[in-house]
Amino acid sequence: MHELISTEPRNCDICNSKDLEILFKYNKTVKTQNHLFSFDVNNTICKSCGFIFVSPVYKEKSLNKYYSDTFPRFNGQNEDFDAEKRIAVIDKFKSRATQILEIGANQKGIFFSKLNDKFRKVYTVEPGSSEGHNFKNISEIKETFDLIIHYFVLEHIPNPKDWLSKIVYLLNTDGVLIFEVPTIDLYSSFFEPLALYEHTNHFSCRKLEELCALVGLRLLYCSQNECSRPFGHVFVFCKNPEAQNGQMEIKDEYQSNKSYFLRGLEKYAEYEDVLANTADFVNRNPSKKGIIWCANLNSFNLFEKLKKNNLLHVIDSDPLKSNFFEQLDILVKTPECATVEINEAEYVIICSKIHERDILNAFRKIRNNEDRFKTLFI
Ligand SMILES: [Zn+2]
């Protein structure tokens, strides 16, 4: 079934202006377990204050249907963030909290077990299809908490002001809220958060602080270094009963935020070109034997542009990635298990910039002849 995600009008959440300018508009169709969903993505900037967000925005009901049918994360897949950094910030601000609520917990991995060691009770909320959580929705929660955490969730929320005010309601007086989001000052180095159709908010640190002030939260701490992923910031807010609407000055960030976003878009366009050229090479050479090295977002994006090709193999040194491309019926092999494919390959596509050198070394180590082969990089 093909379904268009329905939308509704959205003014600026911070200054309520309707005066918006479109920055990046596209349509994206996504396959979930049982459906195809189509997103009309309209990234706009508020001309009065510079907040960047999707407008019209996805309706919550339609969005919930999409999230509840997305593929659950593979069990055992490595956590793609630094759990130690999260724990360090929690330790710094947890004070006397004995129970904690995590919103958008997804899989229960190393981070969850560390929380379990630290707190008497860890509550989790997860709207997706993952099992084993206490709640599916924050409106089901009756308890209140000294500490609430969420990581890379707020950028997905279609109505962030309402959502945050519900969270403030769940916080005890003096309670602390710790969360992480991607921030637009880093988009020129990391364009992925800009290019993800699910993201309905693109925050600068200042816009985020202004939004939080509107629901009675006061900023205690903010750091890029201590964020568990390289493309965001960690924020710590406390409940501030004295904070009333309009107490924080709304700064005009139109110029700076627009330029951060446009620089990210340039990077994204360069990446799309590389993907298209690589896919073109593979599609024009269906009889050549090839290897894609790394099962990750880059190779995933590449496969979206490829025709079916039985001579193309995927290799990743992490054995846990073996079923990364399960949906495509492709088994990801470790280099040790793919010596035949490596020796016969006429080209290799390296999908990880940071591991480029290691991958080429591993490739040459297994390959027992020095025949020429073509190397492509994404
Ligand atoms: Zn605004």
Residues whose N, C-alpha, C, O or C-beta is under 5 A from the ligand:
A	BS01	ZN	C12 I14 C15 N16 S17 C46 S48 C49 G50 F51
